[in-house]
Amino acid sequence: MQPPTLLDRPIAPTVPFDLEVINGAIAQHLAPLVSAIDQEGVYPGEFMHRLGALGGFGQTVTPAFGGQGQGFRAAVQVVEAVSQTCLCTGFITWCHIACVWYAQNSDNEALGQQLLPQIATGAVLAGTGLSNPMKHFADIEKIALVAERRPGGYVIDGLLPWVSNLGPGHYFAVVARMADSDDYLMAIVSDRLAGLTLKETAHFIALEGSQTFSCQLRDVFVPDEAILAAPCADYIDRIKPGFVLAQVGMGLGVTQACVDSMRRSNRRYGHVNGYLDDTVERLEADLAALRSQTYALADTLNARPPYRTPGFFRQVVQARADASELSLRASQAAMLHTGARGYLQGGADERRLREAYFVAIVTPALKHLKKLLQQLPAPA
Ligand SMILES: Cc1cc2nc3c(=O)[nH]c(=O)nc-3n(C[C@H](O)[C@H](O)[C@H](O)COP(=O)(O)OP(=O)(O)OC[C@H]3O[C@@H](n4cnc5c(N)ncnc54)[C@H](O)[C@@H]3O)c2cc1C
């Protein structure tokens, strides 16, 4: 675990990005694993590497850095497509894409040249430990990590209780307060760094296959080559809309899967399901509206700097809140449509009910989003 080798990895070849090809890989290689991911906590690592090799992670990255350059809409669509089959894998896809987005937006050339091609192609997998700082910057909790300047880098200490998509050699992003200052830094770390340990400390009602670990950092030396930004206030303003917007893909995917299930139930029980408030038609209309709003916001993210206006971020937060509420409504409606057959253990509807709660509790959770909506100025 030598700091100078932190970014030193091989790069996998990729093929041009095509959503149809990705949907085919999901059907062939992910769908058969969904039950094992959910019930046995199997981590779909092989599928994640495959998704990366198919260009699933590189849409916001230029080809020069191993990306596909398709833009942010395609990034959302990949999270959506994967989440439609398995929200656990959809979430770790988001975790990975978020880390790619951070590296893409950093001015640190060492990260752009060494780390970015590795993660944009999925040769190395990555996560994001930003729940704590996102809540901290919204005055919800204290910052968990502290960094002290040393020659050639920073020493970071602290504990992050839950970070997903981790494993030996995976990268993840962290934010730490710089000692004796009101500024923060953002960096890429890995368990290859001395003093950084990953521990499985909890079991969840869903997302068990997400390889979510508690991350303890004890005097972890992070070299300057792995610093995304220091200080990072402007940089976080730049990455925040993408961080939040790509999560909407999780809600779009899980809602689409619920609507599909409801439609199947209606073939047999449509004569009585139609009395429920949330019908296929109502949910489908709300899903279509949220999808088109999300794609439009994603297209805006490709052009800089307009998305930095406060009104734009509010629209992103609103879309993310809508995705949480729609997922909860749709997963409940799917259970009610399917009836007692959906109440059997191990069924897809009961899995999606548990998964949908995750869309609403992962940072920024629905309560956090509602707090932001109270504070952010409305669009002009
Ligand atoms: C399956 C799963 C995967 C997650 N993956 C990630 C990830 O990849 N990256 C990431 O940054 N976050 C991750 N999180 C954290 C998540 O985003 C939320 O921050 C977390 O669920 C708490 O949010 P909350 O809004 O409920 O917090 P709040 O309701 O505000 O409060 C929860 C409080 O509990 C504390 N707390 C959290 N975990 C523990 C713990 N294990 N032991 C003791 N206290 C604790 C927190 O400090 C916080 O103050 C994950 C959570 C889950 C359940």
The ligand as an ORCA input file, in Angstrom:
! r2SCAN-3c Opt
* xyz 0 1
  C     -27.247      0.566      2.088
  C     -26.625      1.908      2.295
  C     -25.608      2.320      1.470
  C     -25.017      3.563      1.651
  N     -24.001      3.941      0.822
  C     -23.391      5.123      1.008
  C     -22.308      5.537      0.159
  O     -21.918      4.846     -0.785
  N     -21.718      6.712      0.420
  C     -22.101      7.515      1.442
  O     -21.506      8.567      1.633
  N     -23.155      7.176      2.240
  C     -23.796      6.007      2.045
  N     -24.856      5.662      2.848
  C     -25.318      6.621      3.870
  C     -26.609      7.301      3.430
  O     -26.426      8.063      2.273
  C     -27.127      8.209      4.546
  O     -26.231      9.218      4.826
  C     -27.366      7.457      5.803
  O     -28.279      6.435      5.489
  C     -27.905      8.331      6.936
  O     -28.739      9.288      6.390
  P     -29.962      9.889      7.157
  O     -30.538     10.926      6.284
  O     -30.822      8.795      7.661
  O     -29.247     10.608      8.338
  P     -29.896     11.205      9.615
  O     -31.315     10.794      9.789
  O     -29.591     12.640      9.603
  O     -29.097     10.557     10.780
  C     -28.439      9.397     10.753
  C     -27.335      9.589     11.780
  O     -26.812      8.360     12.126
  C     -25.405      8.412     12.056
  N     -24.960      7.133     11.556
  C     -25.002      6.754     10.275
  N     -24.525      5.521     10.188
  C     -24.194      5.116     11.417
  C     -23.668      3.948     11.958
  N     -23.369      2.899     11.179
  N     -23.466      3.882     13.263
  C     -23.762      4.919     14.029
  N     -24.275      6.062     13.586
  C     -24.474      6.157     12.294
  C     -25.026      9.514     11.125
  O     -23.839     10.114     11.538
  C     -26.214     10.433     11.230
  O     -25.938     11.475     12.096
  C     -25.470      4.426      2.693
  C     -26.529      4.016      3.512
  C     -27.108      2.784      3.330
  C     -28.244      2.389      4.212
*
